[in-house]
C-alpha cells in the first residue's frame, strides 16, 4: 500500500486512485468541531479490495495575526 499518512487529502486520494485503488473517505471530527481547513490523512487501512482513508481538518492558521 502507498503510504499517504499525513498528506493532504486531495494528494493522498489522487495517489491511491492512480495506483488503481478504490478509495473510501471517512471524516473524523472532534466533539467541539474546530474550524480547520487543512485536510490531512490520519489513518489508512486496506479492506475488501479498497483503501479506507480516515481524514481530519486541522487548524494551521493563527487567529490573531497582529500578535508577533
C-alpha positions as CSV (number, residue, x, y, z in Angstrom):
1,X,0.0,0.0,0.0
2,X,1.2,3.5,-0.8
3,X,1.9,5.4,2.4
4,X,-0.2,8.6,2.4
5,X,-0.3,9.2,6.2
6,X,-0.1,13.0,6.9
7,X,-0.6,14.0,3.3
8,X,-3.3,16.5,2.3
9,X,-6.5,14.7,1.4
10,X,-6.5,15.6,-2.3
11,X,-3.0,14.4,-2.9
12,X,-3.4,11.2,-1.0
13,X,-6.7,10.3,-2.8
14,X,-5.0,11.1,-6.2
15,X,-2.0,8.9,-5.4
16,X,-4.2,5.9,-4.3
17,X,-6.5,6.2,-7.3
18,X,-3.5,6.5,-9.7
19,X,-2.4,3.1,-8.3
20,X,-5.8,1.7,-9.3
21,X,-7.1,1.5,-5.7
22,X,-10.8,2.1,-4.9
23,X,-10.9,4.7,-2.1
24,X,-13.4,5.3,0.6
25,X,-13.1,8.5,2.6
26,X,-14.1,8.8,6.3
27,X,-14.1,12.2,8.0
28,X,-13.1,12.3,11.7
29,X,-14.1,15.3,13.9
30,X,-13.8,16.3,17.5
31,X,-16.9,16.8,19.6
32,X,-16.1,20.5,19.7
33,X,-15.8,20.7,15.9
34,X,-12.9,23.1,15.4
35,X,-12.8,25.2,12.3
36,X,-9.8,23.7,10.4
37,X,-9.2,23.9,6.7
38,X,-6.0,21.8,6.3
39,X,-7.5,18.4,5.5
40,X,-4.9,15.6,6.3
41,X,-4.9,11.8,6.3
42,X,-4.7,10.4,9.8
43,X,-5.2,6.6,9.2
44,X,-5.4,4.2,6.2
45,X,-6.5,0.5,6.1
46,X,-6.8,-1.8,3.1
47,X,-10.0,-3.8,3.5
48,X,-12.1,-5.9,1.0
49,X,-10.2,-4.6,-2.1
50,X,-10.5,-0.9,-1.2
51,X,-8.4,1.6,0.8
52,X,-10.2,3.2,3.6
53,X,-8.8,6.7,4.3
54,X,-9.6,8.5,7.6
55,X,-9.0,12.2,7.4
56,X,-9.5,15.3,9.6
57,X,-9.3,19.0,9.2
58,X,-6.6,20.8,11.2
59,X,-6.4,24.5,12.0
60,X,-2.9,25.6,10.9
61,X,-3.5,29.4,10.8
62,X,-3.2,31.8,13.7
63,X,-6.4,33.6,14.7
64,X,-4.8,36.9,15.6
65,X,-2.0,37.7,13.1
66,X,-1.3,41.1,14.8
67,X,0.4,39.2,17.8
68,X,4.0,38.5,17.0
